[in-house]
Amino acid sequence: MRDKIINKAGEMFLTLGFKSVTMDDISSELGISKKTLYKFFSNKASLVDASCSTIHQSIEETIDFIKSNEYNAIAEEFAIKAIFKEMFKNAKTSPMYQLRKFYPEIYTKLMEREVCMFKDCNKDNLQKGIEQGLYRAEIELPLITDFYFTLIFGFFESDMYSQNMQELVKIEYKILEYHIRAIATEKGLEELEKQLKIINQN
């Protein structure tokens, strides 16, 4: 039952937002009493925390699965980006914005894990892209990772942009394009155009 609660809550949080969803909403959606819900989670914050950990683990496992396939480095980046597009496809506003605003400690803890995963994933991707001739051999890996990290996380932590989730996803694709154009070889640019054509058709 605990896992069932976490999974349903996570789904609702991502769709409707961490602030918007109440414990009443979750118990009603699951068809259980609030008493049963509170037997597993003493308050909403503990459920938010558990849900975030499960969501992070799910993302990590999906990324590992994508990396185990034999995508080229640029196709791999777009495949990973598609995970987040799918995850937030029903969200009207940014769940991360609500998490940062209303549960800052949980947000900070989640971001620490996300940053580690992001940097490891990006470093692997850069090395793979260089080996495949898609990224220029002379790029400085730590610096490029830091540039990309600053763009992605700075963007999500900024209040400059709309909190409309679909707009945020579009901008994230623009950041990925910007990142790849900065480091790609001619061969890499050809692959980038191919991937952009695919997402523009969807």
N, C-alpha and C positions, 0 to 999 in steps of 0.2 A: 504493500500500500504506500509506503514512504516513497519509493521510486516513482510510482504512479502519480503521486501528488507533485513531486519535483518536476516530472516531465510535463504535466498539464500546466503547472504554474509557469514554467519556463516558456512554453508555447504562448500562453496568454500575455506574459510580460513582454515578449518580443513583438507581439502583434499590437497590444493596446498600451504598453508602457508600464514601467515599474511603479509609478505613482498612481496611475489610473485604476489598476486592478486591486480589488480589495480581497480580504480573506473570505468575505461573504460570496464574492464572485467565484472564487476558486472552489469553495465547498459546494456551491450550487452547481457549477459546471461538472463536478465529479459525482454529484448526487450523494454527498456524505454530509454529516452534521459538522458544525464548526467545532464541536467538542472533539470529534474524531480528528479533525485537522490539527487542533491545538495539542492533541496527544503526541503528535510527531514533531510539531514546531511550536515553540513557546510564543513566538510572535512573527509578524510579517518579515521583519529584517532577517531572521534566521532562515526563512524560506527563500527570500531573495538571494541570500548568500549561497545556499545550497544549489539553487537553480543556476546561478552564475558559474559555479564550479562545474556543474554538469554540462552546461552549454560550452564552456571552454574546453572541457575534455572531449566533447563531441567534435568540436572544430579541429582540435589537435589530431584526433583519429582520422577525420576526413582528409585533412592535409597530408598526413602520413600515407593514406591510401592513394591520393593523387600523385604524390611523389614516387610511389612504388610503381606507377605506370610509366611507360616510356615516352612521356611527352617531351618535346624539346623545351628549353628553359622559358621561352616566351609563351608558348601554349600553356605551360604549367602555371605561369602567373595568372593568365586569364581563367584557367580552370579553377584556381583557388579563389579568385575574385567572384566567380559565379556562385560559390558556396554562400558568400555573404549576400549576394543579390537575391538568391533563393530564400535565405533565412529571413530577410527583411521584406519579402515581397508583399506581405499583407499589412505591414506597419505603416501607419499614417505619419507619425512623428518619430523622432529618434529615441529609441529606448535608452541608448547610452547617455543622451543628454539628461533624461530623467534620472538615470542611475547616478550620474555625477552630481546632479543638483540635490537629490533627496536622500541618497545613500552614499555619501562621499567616501566613507571608510571602505565599504565594499567595492566601490569603483576603483579606489587606489590599489586595493589588493588584486583585483582582476587585471588592472592595467600592468602591474608588475609582472604577472604571468604572461600577459599578451605581448609585452615588450620583449621578453626573453624568447618567446616562440617566434615572433616576427623577425627578430635579428638573426636567429639561427636559420630560419627558413630563407631569409633574403640572402644571407651569406652563401648558403648551399646553392641557391638559384644563380647567383652571380658567377660562382665557380663553374657551374654546369654550363652556363651561357658562354663563358670564355672558351671552355673546352670544345664547345660545339661551333665556335666561330660566329656566334650571334651577338656577343658583346665584345667590345674592344679589349685586347689583352692588357693594355697599359692602365686601365682604370684602377683606382685605389679602392680596394674592397671596403675597408672600414669606413672611409670617408663617404663613399656612395651609399652604404647602408645607413649612415647617420643622416645624410641628405634626405633619403627616401623616408626614413623614420620620422624626421622632423616635419616633412610635408604631410604625411598621413595623420600622425597623432596631433600635430598642431592644428590641422584642419578640423578634426573631430572635437578638439577641446576649445575651439574658437566659437564665440557667439556671433561672429560676423555673418555667418551663413544661415539660410533658412533651416528650420528643423524638420522640414518635409523630407521624409526618409527616402522617397524615390529620387528627389533632387540630390540628396547626399550621395546616394549610390552612383548617380551619373557623374558627379564631381570626382568621386573616388576612381572611376574609370579614366577620367581625364588626367588625374595625378599619375596613374599607372602608365598612361601613354607618354606623358611628359618625362617620367623616369626612364622609360625604355628608349625614347628618342635621344636622350642625353648620353646613353652608353652603347647604343647599337652599332654594329657594323652594317654595311650595305645588305648583307644577307639577313641580318637581324631586322632591318627596316622592312624588308620584303615580308618577313614573317609577321611583323607587327601589323602591316597593312592587311594581311590576310585575316588576322584575328579581329581587327577593327571591322572589317567587312562582315564577318560572321556575327558579331554582336549587334551591328546596325541592322542586320536582317531579322534579328529576333525581337 
